[in-house]
Amino acid sequence: MTTANETAATNWLALGQYFAIKRQFPQARATYQRVIDTYTNPTDKPYREQALRALRDLDILNPPTPTTNP
């Protein structure tokens, strides 16, 4: 049986995937970053790793634009 914490992490990952499918890349990035920042317990490592992989995949689908200073 999963804990409420595991269910919440899974739901956040699903939301990130939804945003990516809908091509709402900034929202997807923010959602995956939230998983990384929020779920810091050792038992949450699989969720953080999945979010990191998703962020790398988003960088392939929609590379971040480089910022330049004038």
A tleap script that builds the chain and sets N, CA, C and O, in Angstrom:
source leaprc.protein.ff14SB
mol = sequence {
  NMET THR THR ALA ASN GLU THR ALA ALA THR
  ASN TRP LEU ALA LEU GLY GLN TYR PHE ALA
  ILE LYS ARG GLN PHE PRO GLN ALA ARG ALA
  THR TYR GLN ARG VAL ILE ASP THR TYR THR
  ASN PRO THR ASP LYS PRO TYR ARG GLU GLN
  ALA LEU ARG ALA LEU ARG ASP LEU ASP ILE
  LEU ASN PRO PRO THR PRO THR THR ASN CPRO
}
set mol.1.N position { 0.846 -1.184 0.000 }
set mol.1.CA position { 0.000 0.000 0.000 }
set mol.1.C position { 0.887 1.242 0.000 }
set mol.1.O position { 1.845 1.330 0.769 }
set mol.2.N position { 0.571 2.175 -0.843 }
set mol.2.CA position { 1.388 3.381 -0.925 }
set mol.2.C position { 0.959 4.382 0.132 }
set mol.2.O position { -0.193 4.420 0.562 }
set mol.3.N position { 1.919 5.181 0.528 }
set mol.3.CA position { 1.619 6.226 1.499 }
set mol.3.C position { 1.044 7.438 0.775 }
set mol.3.O position { 1.089 7.530 -0.452 }
set mol.4.N position { 0.511 8.352 1.552 }
set mol.4.CA position { -0.029 9.581 0.963 }
set mol.4.C position { 1.072 10.352 0.248 }
set mol.4.O position { 0.836 10.964 -0.794 }
set mol.5.N position { 2.282 10.320 0.816 }
set mol.5.CA position { 3.418 11.020 0.215 }
set mol.5.C position { 3.757 10.433 -1.157 }
set mol.5.O position { 4.004 11.173 -2.110 }
set mol.6.N position { 3.768 9.112 -1.253 }
set mol.6.CA position { 4.061 8.464 -2.530 }
set mol.6.C position { 2.976 8.760 -3.559 }
set mol.6.O position { 3.268 8.991 -4.733 }
set mol.7.N position { 1.744 8.751 -3.117 }
set mol.7.CA position { 0.634 9.059 -4.020 }
set mol.7.C position { 0.728 10.494 -4.522 }
set mol.7.O position { 0.493 10.763 -5.699 }
set mol.8.N position { 1.071 11.406 -3.630 }
set mol.8.CA position { 1.202 12.809 -4.029 }
set mol.8.C position { 2.325 12.974 -5.049 }
set mol.8.O position { 2.156 13.675 -6.046 }
set mol.9.N position { 3.461 12.341 -4.812 }
set mol.9.CA position { 4.582 12.439 -5.751 }
set mol.9.C position { 4.181 11.878 -7.112 }
set mol.9.O position { 4.496 12.463 -8.149 }
set mol.10.N position { 3.495 10.758 -7.103 }
set mol.10.CA position { 3.029 10.157 -8.356 }
set mol.10.C position { 2.070 11.093 -9.086 }
set mol.10.O position { 2.130 11.220 -10.309 }
set mol.11.N position { 1.197 11.740 -8.343 }
set mol.11.CA position { 0.252 12.680 -8.962 }
set mol.11.C position { 0.969 13.880 -9.568 }
set mol.11.O position { 0.605 14.330 -10.654 }
set mol.12.N position { 1.987 14.406 -8.881 }
set mol.12.CA position { 2.753 15.527 -9.430 }
set mol.12.C position { 3.474 15.107 -10.713 }
set mol.12.O position { 3.516 15.865 -11.681 }
set mol.13.N position { 4.038 13.901 -10.716 }
set mol.13.CA position { 4.705 13.422 -11.927 }
set mol.13.C position { 3.704 13.280 -13.071 }
set mol.13.O position { 4.018 13.610 -14.215 }
set mol.14.N position { 2.519 12.798 -12.773 }
set mol.14.CA position { 1.484 12.669 -13.805 }
set mol.14.C position { 1.066 14.039 -14.334 }
set mol.14.O position { 0.811 14.197 -15.528 }
set mol.15.N position { 0.996 15.017 -13.451 }
set mol.15.CA position { 0.652 16.371 -13.890 }
set mol.15.C position { 1.740 16.927 -14.811 }
set mol.15.O position { 1.434 17.557 -15.824 }
set mol.16.N position { 2.994 16.696 -14.467 }
set mol.16.CA position { 4.089 17.126 -15.333 }
set mol.16.C position { 3.996 16.477 -16.701 }
set mol.16.O position { 4.223 17.128 -17.721 }
set mol.17.N position { 3.661 15.191 -16.723 }
set mol.17.CA position { 3.513 14.489 -17.990 }
set mol.17.C position { 2.350 15.075 -18.797 }
set mol.17.O position { 2.456 15.234 -20.013 }
set mol.18.N position { 1.265 15.391 -18.134 }
set mol.18.CA position { 0.121 16.006 -18.812 }
set mol.18.C position { 0.536 17.321 -19.470 }
set mol.18.O position { 0.215 17.571 -20.632 }
set mol.19.N position { 1.256 18.162 -18.714 }
set mol.19.CA position { 1.700 19.436 -19.273 }
set mol.19.C position { 2.622 19.218 -20.470 }
set mol.19.O position { 2.536 19.947 -21.458 }
set mol.20.N position { 3.497 18.228 -20.391 }
set mol.20.CA position { 4.406 17.957 -21.505 }
set mol.20.C position { 3.629 17.502 -22.739 }
set mol.20.O position { 3.923 17.934 -23.853 }
set mol.21.N position { 2.654 16.647 -22.545 }
set mol.21.CA position { 1.837 16.174 -23.671 }
set mol.21.C position { 1.091 17.336 -24.317 }
set mol.21.O position { 0.956 17.389 -25.540 }
set mol.22.N position { 0.613 18.259 -23.505 }
set mol.22.CA position { -0.109 19.426 -24.011 }
set mol.22.C position { 0.838 20.530 -24.491 }
set mol.22.O position { 0.395 21.623 -24.845 }
set mol.23.N position { 2.137 20.240 -24.501 }
set mol.23.CA position { 3.186 21.160 -24.962 }
set mol.23.C position { 3.234 22.440 -24.126 }
set mol.23.O position { 3.574 23.509 -24.632 }
set mol.24.N position { 2.897 22.321 -22.873 }
set mol.24.CA position { 3.003 23.428 -21.925 }
set mol.24.C position { 4.299 23.211 -21.137 }
set mol.24.O position { 4.288 22.862 -19.957 }
set mol.25.N position { 5.413 23.432 -21.840 }
set mol.25.CA position { 6.716 23.059 -21.304 }
set mol.25.C position { 7.127 23.832 -20.052 }
set mol.25.O position { 7.698 23.221 -19.148 }
set mol.26.N position { 6.873 25.128 -19.945 }
set mol.26.CA position { 7.245 25.810 -18.689 }
set mol.26.C position { 6.522 25.233 -17.471 }
set mol.26.O position { 7.118 25.083 -16.404 }
set mol.27.N position { 5.246 24.914 -17.631 }
set mol.27.CA position { 4.492 24.335 -16.521 }
set mol.27.C position { 5.010 22.938 -16.189 }
set mol.27.O position { 5.089 22.563 -15.019 }
set mol.28.N position { 5.359 22.173 -17.215 }
set mol.28.CA position { 5.903 20.831 -16.981 }
set mol.28.C position { 7.220 20.921 -16.221 }
set mol.28.O position { 7.444 20.180 -15.264 }
set mol.29.N position { 8.095 21.837 -16.655 }
set mol.29.CA position { 9.380 22.005 -15.962 }
set mol.29.C position { 9.173 22.384 -14.499 }
set mol.29.O position { 9.827 21.838 -13.611 }
set mol.30.N position { 8.266 23.315 -14.257 }
set mol.30.CA position { 8.009 23.757 -12.883 }
set mol.30.C position { 7.454 22.612 -12.037 }
set mol.30.O position { 7.798 22.483 -10.862 }
set mol.31.N position { 6.617 21.801 -12.620 }
set mol.31.CA position { 6.031 20.680 -11.884 }
set mol.31.C position { 7.091 19.650 -11.529 }
set mol.31.O position { 7.137 19.169 -10.396 }
set mol.32.N position { 7.947 19.306 -12.492 }
set mol.32.CA position { 9.012 18.342 -12.204 }
set mol.32.C position { 10.002 18.913 -11.190 }
set mol.32.O position { 10.495 18.188 -10.327 }
set mol.33.N position { 10.292 20.203 -11.293 }
set mol.33.CA position { 11.201 20.820 -10.327 }
set mol.33.C position { 10.595 20.785 -8.931 }
set mol.33.O position { 11.313 20.626 -7.944 }
set mol.34.N position { 9.298 20.932 -8.847 }
set mol.34.CA position { 8.622 20.856 -7.541 }
set mol.34.C position { 8.824 19.483 -6.908 }
set mol.34.O position { 9.063 19.382 -5.705 }
set mol.35.N position { 8.730 18.431 -7.711 }
set mol.35.CA position { 8.955 17.078 -7.187 }
set mol.35.C position { 10.372 16.972 -6.637 }
set mol.35.O position { 10.580 16.434 -5.550 }
set mol.36.N position { 11.337 17.479 -7.379 }
set mol.36.CA position { 12.736 17.407 -6.951 }
set mol.36.C position { 12.943 18.179 -5.657 }
set mol.36.O position { 13.643 17.712 -4.759 }
set mol.37.N position { 12.344 19.350 -5.559 }
set mol.37.CA position { 12.541 20.206 -4.387 }
set mol.37.C position { 11.749 19.748 -3.164 }
set mol.37.O position { 12.189 19.951 -2.032 }
set mol.38.N position { 10.602 19.142 -3.379 }
set mol.38.CA position { 9.696 18.820 -2.273 }
set mol.38.C position { 9.967 17.450 -1.661 }
set mol.38.O position { 9.941 17.299 -0.440 }
set mol.39.N position { 10.222 16.469 -2.490 }
set mol.39.CA position { 10.331 15.087 -2.007 }
set mol.39.C position { 11.806 14.736 -1.809 }
set mol.39.O position { 12.465 14.207 -2.704 }
set mol.40.N position { 12.300 15.046 -0.618 }
set mol.40.CA position { 13.735 14.934 -0.338 }
set mol.40.C position { 14.100 13.749 0.552 }
set mol.40.O position { 15.283 13.528 0.815 }
set mol.41.N position { 13.128 12.989 1.018 }
set mol.41.CA position { 13.427 11.826 1.856 }
set mol.41.C position { 14.111 10.742 1.028 }
set mol.41.O position { 13.892 10.650 -0.180 }
set mol.42.N position { 14.937 9.923 1.675 }
set mol.42.CA position { 15.586 8.832 0.933 }
set mol.42.C position { 14.589 7.899 0.238 }
set mol.42.O position { 14.884 7.360 -0.829 }
set mol.43.N position { 13.426 7.713 0.832 }
set mol.43.CA position { 12.430 6.832 0.204 }
set mol.43.C position { 11.796 7.462 -1.033 }
set mol.43.O position { 11.147 6.774 -1.820 }
set mol.44.N position { 11.982 8.763 -1.203 }
set mol.44.CA position { 11.416 9.475 -2.356 }
set mol.44.C position { 12.374 9.524 -3.542 }
set mol.44.O position { 12.058 10.124 -4.569 }
set mol.45.N position { 13.534 8.900 -3.408 }
set mol.45.CA position { 14.553 8.983 -4.462 }
set mol.45.C position { 14.032 8.558 -5.843 }
set mol.45.O position { 14.346 9.230 -6.826 }
set mol.46.N position { 13.256 7.481 -5.962 }
set mol.46.CA position { 12.762 7.113 -7.304 }
set mol.46.C position { 11.940 8.217 -7.970 }
set mol.46.O position { 11.991 8.381 -9.189 }
set mol.47.N position { 11.191 8.964 -7.181 }
set mol.47.CA position { 10.373 10.044 -7.736 }
set mol.47.C position { 11.253 11.204 -8.195 }
set mol.47.O position { 11.013 11.794 -9.248 }
set mol.48.N position { 12.276 11.527 -7.396 }
set mol.48.CA position { 13.218 12.583 -7.798 }
set mol.48.C position { 13.949 12.185 -9.073 }
set mol.48.O position { 14.118 13.003 -9.977 }
set mol.49.N position { 14.381 10.928 -9.147 }
set mol.49.CA position { 15.090 10.466 -10.343 }
set mol.49.C position { 14.192 10.520 -11.574 }
set mol.49.O position { 14.641 10.898 -12.656 }
set mol.50.N position { 12.940 10.149 -11.414 }
set mol.50.CA position { 12.008 10.210 -12.541 }
set mol.50.C position { 11.797 11.655 -12.987 }
set mol.50.O position { 11.721 11.933 -14.184 }
set mol.51.N position { 11.705 12.566 -12.032 }
set mol.51.CA position { 11.537 13.981 -12.372 }
set mol.51.C position { 12.780 14.518 -13.081 }
set mol.51.O position { 12.665 15.300 -14.024 }
set mol.52.N position { 13.958 14.106 -12.637 }
set mol.52.CA position { 15.193 14.540 -13.306 }
set mol.52.C position { 15.246 14.023 -14.740 }
set mol.52.O position { 15.624 14.758 -15.652 }
set mol.53.N position { 14.870 12.765 -14.941 }
set mol.53.CA position { 14.837 12.218 -16.305 }
set mol.53.C position { 13.840 12.986 -17.164 }
set mol.53.O position { 14.105 13.269 -18.332 }
set mol.54.N position { 12.702 13.319 -16.586 }
set mol.54.CA position { 11.682 14.061 -17.331 }
set mol.54.C position { 12.190 15.446 -17.720 }
set mol.54.O position { 11.921 15.919 -18.824 }
set mol.55.N position { 12.926 16.099 -16.816 }
set mol.55.CA position { 13.492 17.412 -17.149 }
set mol.55.C position { 14.487 17.294 -18.300 }
set mol.55.O position { 14.511 18.142 -19.192 }
set mol.56.N position { 15.306 16.246 -18.283 }
set mol.56.CA position { 16.251 16.048 -19.394 }
set mol.56.C position { 15.498 15.804 -20.699 }
set mol.56.O position { 15.891 16.310 -21.750 }
set mol.57.N position { 14.423 15.034 -20.631 }
set mol.57.CA position { 13.615 14.794 -21.828 }
set mol.57.C position { 12.988 16.089 -22.342 }
set mol.57.O position { 12.923 16.314 -23.551 }
set mol.58.N position { 12.532 16.931 -21.430 }
set mol.58.CA position { 11.965 18.219 -21.842 }
set mol.58.C position { 13.014 19.083 -22.532 }
set mol.58.O position { 12.702 19.808 -23.477 }
set mol.59.N position { 14.255 19.007 -22.060 }
set mol.59.CA position { 15.324 19.777 -22.696 }
set mol.59.C position { 15.557 19.316 -24.131 }
set mol.59.O position { 15.991 20.101 -24.973 }
set mol.60.N position { 15.272 18.055 -24.410 }
set mol.60.CA position { 15.387 17.551 -25.779 }
set mol.60.C position { 14.198 18.037 -26.614 }
set mol.60.O position { 14.366 18.501 -27.742 }
set mol.61.N position { 13.002 17.923 -26.044 }
set mol.61.CA position { 11.791 18.328 -26.770 }
set mol.61.C position { 11.715 19.831 -26.991 }
set mol.61.O position { 11.270 20.293 -28.042 }
set mol.62.N position { 12.147 20.582 -26.004 }
set mol.62.CA position { 12.031 22.036 -26.030 }
set mol.62.C position { 13.243 22.621 -25.311 }
set mol.62.O position { 13.171 22.927 -24.121 }
set mol.63.N position { 14.368 22.780 -26.036 }
set mol.63.CA position { 15.582 23.265 -25.376 }
set mol.63.C position { 15.364 24.636 -24.743 }
set mol.63.O position { 14.708 25.500 -25.326 }
set mol.64.N position { 15.921 24.830 -23.541 }
set mol.64.CA position { 15.812 26.152 -22.918 }
set mol.64.C position { 16.545 27.183 -23.766 }
set mol.64.O position { 17.597 26.894 -24.336 }
set mol.65.N position { 15.994 28.367 -23.844 }
set mol.65.CA position { 16.633 29.416 -24.630 }
set mol.65.C position { 17.766 30.023 -23.812 }
set mol.65.O position { 17.588 30.333 -22.634 }
set mol.66.N position { 18.926 30.193 -24.434 }
set mol.66.CA position { 20.043 30.787 -23.691 }
set mol.66.C position { 19.776 32.265 -23.417 }
set mol.66.O position { 19.250 32.985 -24.267 }
set mol.67.N position { 20.139 32.690 -22.243 }
set mol.67.CA position { 19.989 34.103 -21.901 }
set mol.67.C position { 21.315 34.794 -22.156 }
set mol.67.O position { 22.380 34.280 -21.815 }
set mol.68.N position { 21.231 35.955 -22.755 }
set mol.68.CA position { 22.444 36.724 -23.035 }
set mol.68.C position { 22.350 38.061 -22.332 }
set mol.68.O position { 21.284 38.672 -22.251 }
set mol.69.N position { 23.466 38.493 -21.837 }
set mol.69.CA position { 23.526 39.803 -21.194 }
set mol.69.C position { 24.102 40.805 -22.183 }
set mol.69.O position { 25.152 40.550 -22.773 }
set mol.70.N position { 23.441 41.932 -22.375 }
set mol.70.CA position { 23.944 42.920 -23.353 }
set mol.70.C position { 25.228 43.566 -22.891 }
set mol.70.O position { 25.779 44.414 -23.593 }
savepdb mol mol.pdb
quit
